[in-house]
Amino acid sequence: MSRVDVLAVMDIAATSIENSGGNVAYLRQARAAVAEVFAAAHASLTARDLADQMAADDRLRAALAACEPETPHEPV
């Protein structure tokens, strides 16, 4: 399976929507949330000590929570 640059795909989609006169605010917000999940996961994987690991894990939990629907088990 080939790798996909998810953030680049989201950028391309936003540009396409924007060029056709659409509103891309929601897509840009989603892209920022996904980028934070990636950054937080990277920080968790590269933590050097317990304090850094705990802080990185808290960041990752918050980033993942920001991507969850506000009402569980219901479509967005």
Long-range contacts (C-beta under 8 A, 24 or more apart in sequence): 6-34, 7-31, 7-34, 7-35, 7-38, 10-34, 33-63, 33-66, 33-67, 34-67, 36-63, 36-66, 37-63, 37-64, 37-67, 39-63, 40-64
